């Protein structure tokens, strides 16, 4: 069986978590889903930044080739 622990949170935080979690969902599941969503959002942001850098590099190479083709 998994170990459990107690975490103290403000009533307002608990109320927000109550609004977020599904009717039959545990607090552990709701918190795990929030963590997963945050990680995915961060990963998506990093991927977009990486694609933008790659695209910028590709445009530089394309311009170099265009100049080479003119000669």
N, C-alpha and C positions, 0 to 999 in steps of 0.2 A: 504494500500500500504506500502511496506517496505521502511524504511528510507535508504537514501544513504549518502555517504560521499565522500570527495575528498582526494586522497592520492597522495603525490608527490613522483615520482620515477625518476631515471636517464633515459635519452634517451636510453642508452644501455640496461637497464633493460626492458624498454618498447619494444624495438626491439626483445629482447629474448622472451618476453611474446607473442609478435605478431607471432613469429616463432612457438611457442608452441601451441597456441590456434587454434581451428578449424576455418574454414572460417566464419561460422555462429554462432560461440560461443561468448558469451560476456566475457569481462575481468573478471567479477565476477565469471562466471562459470569456467573459466580457473584457476583462483586462488583457488577456492573451490576444484577443481580436484587435484591441486598440494598439497593442505593441506591434503586431503583425502589420497592421495598416500603416503605422508610422514608419516601419522599416521599408515597406514596399514603396511608400511615397518618397523616402530618401533615396532608395535605389533608382526609382524612375527619374528623379532629379539628376542624379549622377550620370545615368545613361544619356539623358538629353544633353547634358553639358559635354559628355564625351563625343556624341554624334556631331554637335556643333563644332567642336575643335577639329574633328576628322574632316568635316565638310569644308572648314576654312583651309585646312592643309591641302585638300584636293583642289580647291579653287586656285590656290597658289601654284600648284603643279600644272594645272590646266593653262594658266596664264603664261607660264614658262614655255610650255609646248607650243602655244599659239605664237609666241614671239619667235621660237625656233622655226616654225613652219613658214614664217614670213621671209626668212633669209634664204 
